[in-house]
Amino acid sequence: MSGRPERFGGGFGVMRVESSRTEPPGFGVVFSSQATSGTLSGFAGVRIPVGSRLFVRPEFEVSRGGEHMRIGGTVAIGVGW
């Protein structure tokens, strides 16, 4: 196990976003919108050894669909043998 990139990739798809809000707050006038658009995404992760068998792999993801962007991350803990 080493500290080099272990996982990376990308993708594309379709995203549908539905949202609503009340303006001004508390007055009950509701504005709604719906949008469907193409989505592009990419991710990468690095395996970091912790001891002789354990490893930690943080991963980072970015995806964009129209005007909406999602940025997220995860941390995986695993055992190698």
N, C-alpha and C positions, 0 to 999 in steps of 0.2 A: 504494500500500500504506500502511496506517495501523495504529496500535496499537489498533484497536477489535476487539471480539469478532468472529471470523470464522466460528466453528463452535460450535453448541450443539444439544443434543437430549436425548431421553429414550427409554426403552423399558420393555417388560415382557416377561416370559417365565416359564419354569419352570426351577428349579434342583434338581438331585439331588446330595446330599452323602452320601458313604460314608466312615466313619472307623473306625479301630481303634487300640487302645492296649494296652500291656502293663502290668499293675499287680500287685504292685510291680515296678519295672523289673528284668528279668533272671530272673523266676520263671516266665514262660511262661503266666500267666493272661491271656487276651486278651479284651478287651471290644470289641464291634463295635456300630455304630449306623448307621442309614440314615434319611434324611429327604428328602422331596420337598415343595417349597413354591413359591409364586409369587415372582417377582423383579421389583423396580422398580429402574431405573437412570437416571442422568443424567450428562451430560458437557458440558464447555465448553473452548474453546481461544481463544487470542489470537495473531494474526499480528503479529510484530515485525520490521520491516525491518532488514536488515544490509547496508548498501551500496545500490547502485542496482538490483540484480536479486535478491540473495539475501534470504531471510527465514527466521526461526525461529518455530515455532509450538508452544509448550508446551500440552499438554492434560491435564485432570484428570478423573477418572471416579470415581463412587461408585455401588455397587450393593448392594442388600440383598435377601436371600432368607431368610425366617424369622428365625432368630437369627444367621445368618451375614452378615457385611458385608465387602465388598471395596472397598478404596481404592487407586487406582493412578494412574499418570501416564505420559505419553510426551512426547518432544520430536521434532518433525519439522523437517527442514531442507529447504528447497525453493528453486527458481529461478523467477522470474516474467519474462515478456517481453511 
